């Protein structure tokens, strides 16, 4: 389950992730709640990473935790990036 940006919701209506996919408007927002059965594989997870701030994943919990850990690593890296010379 995830909340998706309106532009992504439009794409998913045109090209569903699965036959069981449901998109439901979220009250007070232009985002939509996505529910779909997908493979829990690295390809699907990388697709989610590529969506950046256009998706807020709620389930599966192991992916939520993996994304949080990755974001923390990136935050730490960029917080220290001024001290790193990449030239």
C-alpha positions in Angstrom: 0.0 0.0 0.0 1.2 3.5 -0.8 0.1 7.0 -1.4 0.9 8.3 -4.9 1.2 11.7 -6.5 -1.6 12.6 -8.9 0.6 12.3 -11.9 1.7 8.8 -10.9 -1.9 7.9 -10.2 -2.8 8.9 -13.8 0.0 6.7 -15.2 -1.1 3.8 -13.0 -4.7 4.1 -14.2 -3.4 3.8 -17.8 -0.9 1.0 -17.0 -1.9 -0.9 -13.8 0.7 -2.7 -11.7 -1.6 -5.7 -11.3 -5.2 -6.9 -12.0 -6.0 -6.3 -8.3 -4.8 -2.7 -8.3 -7.1 -0.1 -6.6 -6.6 3.7 -6.5 -8.7 5.6 -4.0 -8.8 9.4 -3.6 -7.4 10.6 -0.2 -9.7 13.0 1.5 -8.3 16.6 1.6 -5.6 15.8 -0.9 -5.0 15.4 -4.6 -3.0 12.2 -3.9 -4.5 8.7 -4.2 -4.1 5.5 -2.1 -2.7 2.7 -4.1 -3.3 -0.9 -3.3 -1.9 -3.6 -5.5 -0.3 -7.1 -5.4 3.2 -6.9 -6.8 6.3 -9.1 -6.6 8.5 -8.3 -3.7 11.7 -8.3 -5.8 14.6 -5.9 -6.2 13.3 -4.7 -9.6 10.0 -3.5 -8.0 11.9 -1.9 -5.1 14.2 0.0 -7.5 11.1 1.2 -9.4 9.8 2.6 -6.1 13.2 4.3 -5.4 13.0 5.9 -8.9 9.7 7.5 -8.0 11.4 9.6 -5.3 8.9 12.0 -3.7 6.0 10.8 -5.9 5.2 7.8 -3.7 4.9 7.3 0.1 5.1 3.6 0.7 3.3 2.1 3.7 3.6 -1.6 3.0 5.4 -4.0 2.9 7.1 -3.0 6.1 10.5 -4.5 5.2 10.6 -2.2 2.2 9.6 0.8 4.3 12.4 0.0 6.7 14.9 -0.5 3.8 13.9 2.9 2.3 14.2 4.6 5.7 17.7 3.2 6.2 18.7 4.2 2.7 17.4 7.8 3.2 19.3 8.0 6.5 22.6 6.9 4.8 22.0 9.5 2.0 21.2 12.2 4.6 24.4 11.4 6.5 26.4 11.3 3.3 25.2 14.7 2.0 25.5 16.2 5.5 29.2 15.3 5.3 29.6 15.9 1.6 31.1 19.4 2.1 34.0 17.7 3.8 34.6 15.3 0.8 36.6 16.3 -2.2 35.3 14.5 -5.3 37.6 16.2 -7.8 
